[in-house]
Amino acid sequence: MKTRIVRIGNSRGVRIPKPLIEQAKLGEEVELRVVKGGLLVKSASAPRSSWADAARQLHERGEDGLLDETSPTLFDETEWEWR
């Protein structure tokens, strides 16, 4: 699909038809990246937005334990008071 670059103040913009926005699942914010021969427009994702879902899936599979065994530290052995 061809479109025109339009003036928006001191900047330029491209109007993206609603069907393309819906098909690409673009939200209110997008990321722009220069690629060879053009620009890439993609949905902006919040950092770590999928971590909660990934942690839930690990828990459901029983894979959310520690990777390494715990080992006592000098503080544990000399300064910690167990009651």
C-alpha positions as CSV (number, residue, x, y, z in Angstrom):
1,M,0.0,0.0,0.0
2,K,1.4,3.4,-0.9
3,T,0.8,6.6,1.1
4,R,2.3,10.0,1.4
5,I,4.5,11.7,3.9
6,V,2.6,14.7,5.3
7,R,3.8,17.8,7.2
8,I,3.0,17.9,10.9
9,G,4.5,21.1,12.3
10,N,8.3,20.9,11.8
11,S,8.1,17.1,11.5
12,R,6.7,14.7,9.0
13,G,4.2,11.9,9.4
14,V,2.6,8.9,7.7
15,R,-1.1,8.2,8.1
16,I,-1.6,4.5,8.8
17,P,-5.0,3.2,7.8
18,K,-7.1,1.7,10.7
19,P,-7.2,-1.8,9.1
20,L,-3.4,-2.0,9.0
21,I,-3.1,-0.8,12.6
22,E,-5.6,-3.5,13.7
23,Q,-3.9,-6.2,11.7
24,A,-0.4,-5.2,13.1
25,K,-1.9,-4.9,16.6
26,L,-0.4,-1.5,17.1
27,G,-1.3,0.4,20.3
28,E,-1.0,4.1,21.2
29,E,2.8,3.9,21.3
30,V,5.1,2.4,18.7
31,E,8.8,1.9,18.3
32,L,10.5,3.2,15.2
33,R,13.8,1.7,14.0
34,V,15.8,2.5,10.9
35,V,16.4,-0.6,8.8
36,K,18.1,-1.0,5.4
37,G,16.0,0.8,2.9
38,G,13.3,2.1,5.3
39,L,11.7,2.3,8.7
40,L,10.3,-0.4,10.9
41,V,7.2,0.4,12.9
42,K,6.4,-2.0,15.7
43,S,4.3,-2.1,18.9
44,A,6.1,-0.5,21.9
45,S,6.3,-3.1,24.6
46,A,6.8,-2.2,28.3
47,P,10.0,-3.6,29.7
48,R,9.4,-6.9,31.6
49,S,5.7,-6.8,30.7
50,S,5.7,-10.6,30.2
51,W,7.6,-11.5,33.3
52,A,4.6,-12.1,35.5
53,D,3.0,-14.5,33.0
54,A,6.3,-16.3,32.6
55,A,6.7,-16.6,36.4
56,R,3.1,-18.0,36.7
57,Q,3.8,-20.6,34.0
58,L,7.0,-21.7,35.8
59,H,5.1,-22.0,39.0
60,E,2.4,-24.1,37.4
61,R,5.0,-26.4,36.0
62,G,6.8,-26.6,39.4
63,E,10.0,-25.1,37.9
64,D,10.1,-22.0,40.0
65,G,12.7,-23.1,42.6
66,L,16.2,-21.9,43.2
67,L,18.8,-22.8,40.6
68,D,21.6,-23.2,43.1
69,E,21.6,-24.7,46.6
70,T,21.8,-22.2,49.4
71,S,25.1,-22.1,51.3
72,P,25.7,-20.4,54.7
73,T,27.7,-17.2,54.8
74,L,30.1,-16.0,57.5
75,F,27.2,-13.8,58.8
76,D,25.0,-16.9,59.1
77,E,27.7,-18.8,61.0
78,T,29.0,-16.1,63.3
79,E,26.5,-13.2,63.7
80,W,23.1,-14.6,63.2
81,E,21.2,-15.5,66.3
82,W,18.8,-18.4,65.9
83,R,16.0,-18.5,68.3
